[in-house]
Amino acid sequence: MIASTPVYRGRFAPSPTGPLHFGSLVAAVGSFLEARTKGGEWLLRIEDVDVPRCSKAAADEILRTLEACGFAWDGEVVWQSRRTDAYAAALERLQVAGRVFACACTRRELADSAIAPDGAAIYPGTCRQGLAEGRQARAWRLRVGDARIGFDDAIQGRIDSELASEAGDFILLRADGLFAYQLAVVVDDAATGITHVVRGADLLASTARQIFLQQCLGLPIPCYAHLPVAVNAAGEKLSKQTHAAPVDVSRPGPALFAALEFLGQRPPAELSGASPDELWNWAMRHWRIDRVPRGPLCPAVSGGIIAP
């Protein structure tokens, strides 16, 4: 007998560019609780497709931190760096269908392009009709045409996007030979049967592109929920680049308590020094996604105890 796919299958997908910090912990807590309280599975994927920026040591540290915090995932960990054949096959399907084109443009040539909401340059279409004489392909881009994508986010509400003006024809295979995040995520979510994606709102701008790519490849489209982003006092997203402090694996309880507060769940003050098991027991009984603020928020301002 073939096992049926669960009604709900979520995932957490950190990039191993550094240790797990508070912002990533928030995403892990939100995605984990939403999956478990729906009776679903929660998968773990290490998004190390950008090999030069990632390290095995950072990935191992992230895994140790998740275990110290009491997270338990279903199945084997998926490593994007081991799945390049799947990404190549997806790109070939798009090439055969005429949905992608080779691009010879350099970053310098695109420096004066309009800027997308996520800070990337909006591609002006230079190579869309073919490469100029004497130019060689550096990357492969997906044609977006006049695509308009709309979806209902469980936290952020209705989102409508016009890809041509907000992203342009975006890259699937980079000039350095690495597959782009957008393609890898879409292929992996489909391959593992992900039904719901709960992640930080810093990735909200990518969602319309991923939905369009799912449509082009004929893949299922998950439901989306984008959690508030943790920022520091200067309004910068907590990250390795902004020197975000790693979660203290010797005292995971306070970090989990702060994450629950940040997500609007109002854990009682007497749990501020509780163990991960005690906090998960309370959170499983009280989690409500409709209490999650839209954000972004600074942990210190929101009541969390993690210094930004």
MOCOR-V381558 format. One record per run of one state. SS is the DSSP state (hx for helix, st for strand, lp for the rest). FROM is the first residue (numbers start at 1). TO is the last residue. If there is no record, write none. Layout:
BEGIN
SS/FROM/TO + SS/FROM/TO
END
This chain:
BEGIN
lp/1/8 + st/9/12 + lp/13/20 + st/21/21 + hx/22/37 + lp/38/40 + st/41/46 + lp/47/50 + hx/51/53 + lp/54/55 + hx/56/68 + lp/69/77 + st/78/79 + hx/80/82 + lp/83/83 + hx/84/96 + lp/97/99 + st/100/103 + lp/104/114 + st/115/115 + lp/116/120 + st/121/121 + lp/122/138 + st/139/142 + lp/143/147 + st/148/153 + lp/154/156 + st/157/162 + hx/163/166 + lp/167/170 + st/171/173 + lp/174/178 + st/179/179 + lp/180/180 + hx/181/191 + lp/192/195 + st/196/200 + hx/201/217 + lp/218/222 + st/223/227 + lp/228/229 + st/230/231 + lp/232/236 + st/237/237 + lp/238/245 + st/246/246 + lp/247/248 + hx/249/262 + lp/263/268 + hx/269/271 + lp/272/275 + hx/276/286 + lp/287/288 + hx/289/291 + lp/292/296 + st/297/298 + hx/299/302 + lp/303/308
END
